[in-house]
Amino acid sequence: MAEERLLLSALIARPDGLDEVAPWLRPADFALPAHGPLYLCLTALHHRGDPVDSLTLLWEAQRRGLLADGTVTSDEVRDLDTGISAGSVEYLAEQVLRASLLRVAAASARTVRSLAENDALTPGRLIGRALHALRPLDEVSTRWRQATSEPPPEDRPAQPPTRAPSIRAQAARARSQQFRVNRPAAVPSASSATHPARRTTQRKRA
């Protein structure tokens, strides 16, 4: 599993890459028994804010008992620190996750086939067990979509949706405009039209 080894080396050289891959890459995605626990050590160091290099990785592996139980040797840990980034961390992590997805899919298919060949299972029990066998595949598939999907656009304040005026509102507006256009001019009162001189005389007396 060259991609797994290259990924661990790249993470030692560029620990900030863990911010990109840790949300969707799991230790169980590594095929070799030693690589998953070492990846877990790297994520623990980075999460605590400790420096990440071959010495701190060796210390964390020893603290977790990986050297005592033979999971990994000190030489294997030191050999991971090449001093250079072996490639894109995100690309290598996607390759590791892709391989994990294929392994889980093959294992789920074998389990479902074995269940289908069991004549003792009723249809209901067969469906229930098959769905249970597909859960690991669904979990890895979800993380694969998370890893390969486009990042969401930057949040922007949502604009209130513009609503077209209803037919009733349009009709009311049209009637209002028509009323203003056709409204007759004010007609002078009969008293003012009939007795203009009387008003003039009253104003003079005042």
Sequence and secondary structure as in RCSB ss.txt:
>XXXX:A:sequence
MAEERLLLSALIARPDGLDEVAPWLRPADFALPAHGPLYLCLTALHHRGDPVDSLTLLWEAQRRGLLADGTVTSD
EVRDLDTGISAGSVEYLAEQVLRASLLRVAAASARTVRSLAENDALTPGRLIGRALHALRPLDEVSTRWRQATSE
PPPEDRPAQPPTRAPSIRAQAARARSQQFRVNRPAAVPSASSATHPARRTTQRKRA
>XXXX:A:secstr
 HHHHHHHHHHHH GGGHHHHTTT  GGG SSTTHHHHHHHHHHHHHHT   SHHHHHHHHHHTTTTTTTS  HH
HHHHH  SS  S HHHHHHHHHHHHHHHHHHHHHHHHHHHHT TTS HHHHHHHHHHHHHHHHHHHHHHHHHHS 
                HHHHHHHHHHHHHHHH       HHHHH HHHHHHHHHH 
